[in-house]
Amino acid sequence: MTAIQFFRGVDEPVVPDIRLTRSRDGRTGQALFVFEQPQALAPETMGDITGMFLLDEEGELVTREVKARFVNGKPSALEATYTWKTEEDFGRFMRFAERYAAGHGLGFAEKDGEPDTPDASPDPGAEGEPADA
């Protein structure tokens, strides 16, 4: 099972919008996760968010780059950036992304002609290459 957590042991139920950017040679890049109104920001769960943990059967990927977005002084979203620096790290991230997409009914969509850009909207009929289960 794949999951995203901000607090260890507590799965985040809100599905994020995920956007990828890669260097021209494909070796380095980033995935930006945007969670609108995540459960992790609910008043009853307020605590210190120390990172975003991406969990699957291969193990765990971690990023400490997590920021809250505020509207009128109240938290409204979380933005997390996962960065990879090698092709192997990118492959590992994509295996997680494919498992997460398959488990949450998400698809991949092309943006600006780049098929590597996922569109993590809960639309299983999204154009582009579907995630393999």
N, C-alpha and C positions, 0 to 999 in steps of 0.2 A: 504494500500500500504506500502511496506517495502522500506527503503532507507538507504544508508550510506552517512553521511555528514561529511566534515571537516570544513565547514563554515556553520553556521546555515542558513537554508533556501535554500541551494544549494546542490542538490543531486550529488554525485560523479558517473559519468556514467561508469567509468572503473570498471569492475568486478574483485575482488581480488582473489588470490589463498589463501585458508584458510586451515590451518592445526591445528588439535586439539591434545593436550596432556592432559592426566588425571592421577591422582594419582591411585595407585593400588586399593584403596577402592572407587574410583570414586567421592569422595566428593570435591576435589579441582582440578583445572586444568587451562589451558590457551588455547586461540585461537589466533594464529598468522595470521594476515591479511597482505598480500603483494600485493600492487598495483603497477604494472609496468606502468610508464608514466601516472600517474593520472592527471586528469584535475586540481586538486587542486594545482599542481606544475607548471601549465602553467604560463608564465611570466605575462599575463594580469590578473591573479587571485592571484598573490603573496600577501600574507598577513600573519599574525600570525596564524598558526594552533595551536589551544589550546587543541584539542582532536579529537576523532572520536566518532560520534554520530550514534547509530544504532536505527532506528525508525521503529515502526510497530504499529498496532492497540492497543497493550497493553501499549504502551508508549515509553520510551527511555532508552537505555543502553548507558553508557558513559565510555570511557577510556581516560586517559590523557597520556598514554604511546604510543606516536607517534614519530617516528624517520624518518628522510629523509636519503636516500642512494644517494651518489654522485658518478658520473663517470666523470673524467677529469674536476672536479670543477663545474659540472652542476648537478642539482637534477635529478635523474632518477627513483626513486621509493619511496614509503612511506611504512613503516612497522609499524603496530599497534598491540599491545598485549592487549587482553581483558582477565582478570583473574576472576575466580569465586572461592568462598571459601565454598559454601554449595551445597548440592544436589538440593535445590530449585533454586539457582542461575543458576546452570547448566541446569536445566529444562527450565528456562526462556530463557537462551541463545539459547538452541536448538530449542525452538519454533520460535524465531526470525530467526535462521539459516534455518529452514525448509521453512518458509514463503519467505525468501530472495531467496533461491534456487528455489522454485517453480515459483517465479516471474521473475527469470532471466534464466530459462532453464538449471539449474545446477543439478548435481546428486551427490550421495554419492558413494565413492569407498572404498573398503577395502585396508588397507596398513598393511603389516606384520600381517595379520590375525586378525586385530582389526577393527570390523565393525563400531566403533564410529568415525573413522577418515574420515572427509569429504574431497572430492576432488572437489574443486570448479572450475573445468574446464568446460567451456560451452559445455559439451558433455552430452546431455540428455540420451544417451545410456550407460553411465558409469555403470560398474558393481557394485554390492553391493545393499544396500537398497536404493530405490529412496525416495526422500523427498515427504511427503504426502502434498497434497494441502488443 
